[in-house]
Amino acid sequence: MTLDAPTITAIASSIGSLSLVVLIWQVKASHEKARREKALDILEQWDMIRRSPNAFSYEKLMFALSSPDIVRIHKGHSITISQELAEEHLPDLEKDPNGKYLISVRMAIEMRGTLLSLLNTIENVALAYKHHVADRLMLDEAYYNILVEKEFLRKCGDFMEHFGGGAWPAVNELPKLMKPPKSRKKPA
């Protein structure tokens, strides 16, 4: 059997078109994999900060402090806190010689550094989300509950003002962008 020129051209054209479809599919799959990997990188960064010593306690204590105390923390000054705050957020904090619970200069600087690291990570989340760099569904599942529903970002707003609110422009947009996570279909 011999094939005439139009048949050969049609077969070659079909093979070329099929190859192009497969290539496009591979590029899309590779892009989606990279977006999921980026989301995992951001999750890992968040987790590393939250696992640092006292990070969770500092975060909760900072949300309970007054605005003047936040300014003092920002400036790296010591502050005294109530027994109630000390027992709730820093149970290992000892009283100073005057019988007061003192957040030392060293601890204030640690607290400031922890919150700044968290805000920088949230900015990374916001930028990745806004520009579709990372998988949005993964970010919604990981962050929507803590950042939006539990009002973490609203609470951070006061601190962002004292720490230079313009440093995290994408953070303010995140609550409007994020959506409640949808349940994924489980593979059969």
C-alpha positions in Angstrom: 0.0 0.0 0.0 1.3 3.4 -0.9 0.3 6.6 0.6 -0.3 9.6 -1.6 1.1 13.1 -0.6 -2.1 14.5 0.8 -2.6 11.5 3.1 1.0 11.8 4.4 0.5 15.5 4.9 -2.7 14.9 6.9 -1.1 12.2 9.1 2.0 14.4 9.8 -0.4 17.3 10.5 -2.4 15.2 12.9 0.7 13.9 14.7 2.0 17.5 15.0 -1.3 18.7 16.4 -1.4 15.9 18.9 2.1 16.6 20.0 1.2 20.3 20.5 -1.8 19.3 22.6 0.4 17.0 24.8 3.0 19.7 25.1 0.4 22.3 26.3 -1.0 19.8 28.7 2.5 19.1 30.1 3.2 22.8 30.5 -0.1 23.4 32.3 0.5 20.4 34.6 4.0 21.6 35.4 2.7 25.1 36.1 0.1 23.8 38.5 2.7 21.6 40.2 4.9 24.6 40.7 2.0 26.6 42.2 1.2 23.8 44.7 4.9 23.6 45.6 5.0 27.4 46.2 2.0 27.1 48.5 3.8 24.4 50.4 6.9 26.6 50.7 4.8 29.4 52.2 3.1 27.0 54.6 6.5 25.8 55.7 7.7 29.3 56.3 4.6 30.1 58.4 5.1 26.9 60.4 8.7 27.6 61.1 7.9 31.0 62.5 5.0 29.7 64.6 7.2 26.9 66.0 9.9 29.3 67.3 10.1 29.5 71.1 7.3 31.6 72.6 5.9 32.7 69.2 2.4 31.7 69.9 2.5 33.2 73.4 4.0 36.4 72.1 1.4 36.7 69.4 -1.5 36.2 71.8 0.0 38.6 74.3 0.5 41.3 71.7 -3.2 41.1 70.7 -4.1 41.7 74.4 -1.8 44.7 74.9 -2.9 48.3 74.8 -1.8 50.7 72.0 0.8 52.5 74.2 2.3 49.2 75.2 2.5 48.1 71.5 4.4 51.3 70.8 6.8 50.6 73.6 7.3 47.0 72.3 7.9 48.5 68.8 10.6 50.8 70.3 12.2 47.9 72.1 11.3 49.1 75.6 10.3 47.0 78.6 6.7 47.0 79.8 4.9 45.7 82.9 1.9 43.5 82.4 -0.9 42.4 84.7 -0.8 39.1 86.6 -3.7 37.9 84.5 -1.9 38.5 81.2 1.3 37.0 82.5 -0.5 33.8 83.7 -2.6 33.5 80.6 0.2 34.1 78.0 3.6 33.7 79.7 3.1 31.4 82.6 6.9 31.1 83.1 7.4 34.9 83.4 8.7 35.7 86.9 8.0 38.8 88.9 10.6 41.5 89.1 12.0 42.6 92.5 9.1 45.1 92.8 6.5 42.3 92.4 5.5 43.2 88.9 5.5 41.1 85.8 8.1 42.7 83.5 8.5 42.1 79.8 12.2 42.8 79.5 13.9 44.7 76.7 15.2 41.4 75.3 11.7 39.9 75.4 10.2 43.0 73.8 12.7 42.8 71.0 11.9 39.1 70.6 8.1 39.8 70.5 8.6 42.5 67.9 10.8 40.2 65.8 8.2 37.4 66.0 5.3 39.6 65.0 7.3 41.2 62.1 8.2 37.8 60.8 4.6 36.7 60.9 3.5 39.9 59.1 6.2 39.4 56.5 5.0 35.8 55.9 1.4 37.0 55.7 2.6 39.5 53.1 4.1 36.6 51.1 0.9 34.7 51.4 -1.1 37.8 50.2 1.2 38.5 47.2 1.3 34.8 46.2 -2.5 34.7 46.4 -3.1 38.1 44.7 -0.8 37.2 41.7 -1.8 33.6 41.4 1.7 32.4 42.1 0.6 29.7 44.5 -2.4 27.4 44.5 -5.3 29.5 45.9 -7.3 26.5 47.0 -4.4 25.3 49.2 -3.9 28.8 50.6 -7.6 29.2 51.3 -7.6 25.8 53.1 -4.5 26.7 55.1 -5.1 30.3 56.0 -8.7 31.4 55.6 -9.8 30.2 59.0 -7.0 31.8 61.0 -6.4 35.0 59.0 -10.0 35.9 58.1 -12.5 34.1 60.3 -10.5 34.4 63.5 -9.7 38.0 62.5 -6.0 37.6 62.8 -5.5 40.3 60.1 -7.9 42.7 61.8 -6.0 42.3 65.1 -2.7 42.8 63.2 -4.0 46.1 61.8 -3.2 48.0 65.0 0.4 46.6 65.1 0.9 47.3 61.4 0.2 51.0 62.0 2.8 51.1 64.7 5.3 49.1 62.7 4.8 51.1 59.5 1.6 50.0 57.9 2.8 50.7 54.4 5.3 47.9 54.7 2.6 45.3 54.0 0.3 46.6 51.3 -1.0 43.2 50.1 -2.0 42.1 53.6 -4.9 44.6 53.7 -6.3 43.2 50.5 -6.2 39.5 51.6 -9.6 39.4 53.5 -11.3 40.6 50.4 -9.5 38.2 48.1 -9.6 35.0 50.1 -12.6 32.7 50.0 -13.9 30.1 52.4 -12.2 26.8 51.5 -14.2 24.4 49.3 -14.2 20.8 50.1 -12.1 18.8 47.6 -13.5 15.8 45.8 -11.9 12.7 47.1 -10.2 10.5 44.5 -12.2 7.3 43.8 
